[in-house]
Amino acid sequence: MGGRRRRRRCGGAREMLRVAEKYRATALTASPPVVVAMARWEEKIDLAALEFVTCGGAPLHEAAAHQFISRFPGVELRQGYGSTEGGGIARMIDREECLHLRSVGRLSQNVEAKIVDSVTGETLSIGQTGELWIRGPSIMIGYVGDEKANASTFAPSGWLKTGDLCYFNQDGFLFIVDRLKEMIKYKAYQVPPAELEHLLLSLPGVADAAVVPYPHEEAGQIPMAFIVRQPGNNLKEAEIMDFIAKQVAPYKKIRKVVFTSSIPKTASGKILRRQLRNHAIYSSMSRL
């Protein structure tokens, strides 16, 4: 899945890097797929003038960030976070901040934020995960003519509900855990796919991974992993399940694995989870 789309993205990355080399670019803005392509670039290219790359649009996995830094040790990899409704919410601005590879930086100027329990509405503290609410002069004031959307998006006092599960550390760095609507409902628990994907990408032999919910009669949903193996690797389903089971709570364990040639993603690198879910359910039904 997604082979043609991936080739087009790689072609775009190649052209961008050639232009950056020709004109001695000092700064680039890139989506995660382009950052990954840069890190894995095999051809000789001179980017000595490059000072920093700003990355956003989708999560950049820590393994990919390490690979980029190893390839371009003198280039700052600045991650950021924003949305259409909220504008620029957080970003990194210097080399020291760039060392926080799993973070998207600190809050931008004039942005106020808090972490809220999406069930109780309680404001949470440092290190606790909940929905990120934001407000400020750059935040949109509402959807025109859509009162239902406004009611579900905004809280009293002008807070905008981002729909993202996040937490802040003691130094004010923001960490994105997952999208609230992407959570897998296993019995009475919620399982964030991004957490499992991060662990899967640290397993030698895994080139790419995605986790989606799969219908289950007893549990409601179970975590299901789509895995792209590294060339020449022969990872087995049991190895992947055991690797995850040793690192997570029992309710977060991977309970089904599918091997595939590629993970479908948008141009910005966001996983097309609905496409994967539909593929898994359709394939299962066709075998009945």
N, C-alpha and C positions, 0 to 999 in steps of 0.2 A: 504493500500500500504506500502511496505517496512518492514513488520513485521519480516520476516526471516532475512533480513539484519541487523535490529536493534538488534535482539537476538544474532547474531554473534558478533556484536560490543561489546555488554554488556559482553559476555563471555570473549572477549579479555581483556576488562577492568578489569574484576575480576581476571584473571590470572596475569595481570601486577601488580595489587595492592597487591596480595599475595606475589609475588616476591619482591616487594618494602618493604613489611613488614618483610619478612624473612631476607633480606640482609641489612636492615636498610638504605635504599636509602636516600640520602640527596637531590637529584635533579631528576626531571622527565621531559620529553618532551611529551606533549599530545595534541591531537586534541580536538576541542570543545566537541564532543560527549563523550570523556573520562572524560573531566573536569566536564561535567554535571553528568555523572555516578558517579563520586567521590562525588560530592556534595549531591547526592540523596542516597548515599550508606546506607543501613539499617543494614547491618551486622557489628559486632564489629571488628575494625581493628586498629592496632597500627602503626601509621605513625609519631610518635613523632620525629624521626630523620630527617624527610623531611623539607628542608629549602625553596625550591622554585619549582614551576612548570612553565615551559615555554609552552605557548599555541600559536598555529598558524595553518595555513592551511585553515582557514575559519573564518568568524566573530564569536566572542563570545559575545552573548547578555549580556547586563548589568545585567539583572535579574539573569542570570546564574552565573555571576561573584560574585554578592552579596551573592548568595546561597553558593558558594564555600567558600568564605571568612568567612561566618558565621559558616560553618562546620569545617574549618581549619584556625582559626584566626592567628596562628603563621606562616603560610606558605605564602610566596610571590607568587602572581599570575602574572607572567611576560608575557605580550603579545608581539608579534612580527609580522613582515610583510616582506615578500620577494617573489621572483618569480624565475622561472627557468632562465629567461633572465637577471634579475637584481641581483640575489643573495640575500643576507641579506640587506634589505633596511632600516628597522627601528626596534628598540627593546627597552625594558625596562631593566635597569641594577641595580636598587635598590628599596628599600621599598617605598621611597617617590614617585618615578615615577609610581609605581604600583597602587597608589591611583587614577590615571587617568583611570578609568575603561573602558571608551569608546574609549580610544586612543590605538594605537599600539606602542607608544613610540616615542623617538626622532630618528633622522637619524643616521645610523651607520657611523663609521669612513670612510672617503674617498668617501662618497656618497654626491653628490650635487643634489639639487632638486628645482623645481619651479612648481607653479600651473598655468595652462594655460587654457584660454577659448577655448573650443574645436571647436567653430564655428569661432571666430574672430582671434584666435592665440595670443590674448593679454595676457601678463603676469599679473596675479592677485595678490592681496595683502593678508595680514593676515586676516583670517576669511572668505575669499571668496572661494567658491567651484568651482573647475574646474578639468581638467585632470592633474594627476601627471606625470611630466617628470623628468627623472633622468639621471645622467651621472657620470662616475668615472671609475677607473681601473678595478673594478670587474664586470662591465657591459659587456655583450656579444657584439661582434663587428658585428654580423649579422648572418642571416640564410644562410647556404651553398647552393648555386644554386637556390635561390628563391628571385629574384630581386623584384618581386611584393610585397612579404611580407616585405622585407627590406624597400621599399619605403613607405609603410603604417605604419611601426613601428618606423622608425627613422626620426628625424627632423635634420635640419642643425646644425653643431657644435657638433655632437655626442650625442644629446639628445635622449633618448629612451622613447617612449610614452607607459606608463603602461596600459592605458585603464581603469584606476581606477579613479573615482571621489573622490577627497579628499580636505581637507583644513588643514592649520596649525593654531594653536592658537598663542597668543603672547609669550608663553613660549617655542615655538618650538616643541610642541607635534603634531604628525600627526594623523588625524582622517580620516578613510575610510568611505565614504558615500555610494558608490555602484559601480558596474561595469558599465561603460559607455554603453556597449551593452545590459545591462539588463533594461535600462530605459524604462518606459512605456510612449508612445506618446499619450497623451490625448489632442486632438485638437492641439493647438499651444504650449502646455506645455509639459515638461518632468517631470515624477513622479518617484522618486527613490523607488523601492520596499522595500529596507532595512529599510528606514525611517518608513514606515508603519508597517513593521514586528516588529520593536522595540516597537512601540506604542501598537500593538496588544498583545505582550508578557507581557505588564504591566497591562493588563486587567485581573482581578481576574476571574478564571474559564478557562483561555486559557492555555493549556499545551504546544502547539507548533503552529506555524503559518508560512505561506508562501504567498507571493503576486506575482501574475503574470498578464501579459496583457491578456485581452479577447477581441476578435474582436467586433467592434461596428460600425454600418453603418454610423452614424453621427459623432461620436467623433474619429473614427479610432481605438482607443483602450481604454478600461476602466480598472481600477484596480480591480482585483478579488482576494479575499482572500480564502485560504484553511485553515481551523481551526481544530485543535485537541482539544477537550474539556478535562478539568480535569475530572477524574472519578467521577460520580455522579452529574456532573454539567449539566444544561439544558439551556445554553446560546442560545438565539435566534438571528437570522440574523439581525433583527432590532436593537437589543441592541448593536451589534458589529458595525454596520454602524453609529449609533448615537454617540457611544463612539469616533470613529475616526473623525467624522464630526465636533465635538466640538473642535478639537485640530489642524486641518489642514486647509489650504486654500481650497476653494470649488473644484478646479480642482484635488485635491489629495484624495478626498473622496472615500472610498470603495463603489462600486456600485453593487457588486455581492459577495455572500458568499456560500462556499461549506464546509460542515462538513465531516471530514474524520478520519480514525483511526490512520493514521501516515503520516508524510511528507517524501517523498523519498529523500535521501541524499547520498552523497559519503561517503567513510570511514572517510574523513577528516572533514565532517560536512557541505559541500557545498550543498545547495538545488538544486535538479535536476529540474530546472524550465521548461525546455523543456518537460520533462515527464509530469509535471502537466498541462502545456498548452495543450499538445496533448490529455490528459485525459479529460480536460474540453471541448475541441472542439468536440471530438468524442462523449462524453456523450450527448452534446447538439444536435448533428446531429442525434443520435440514437433515440431521442425523437420526431423528426419531422415526 
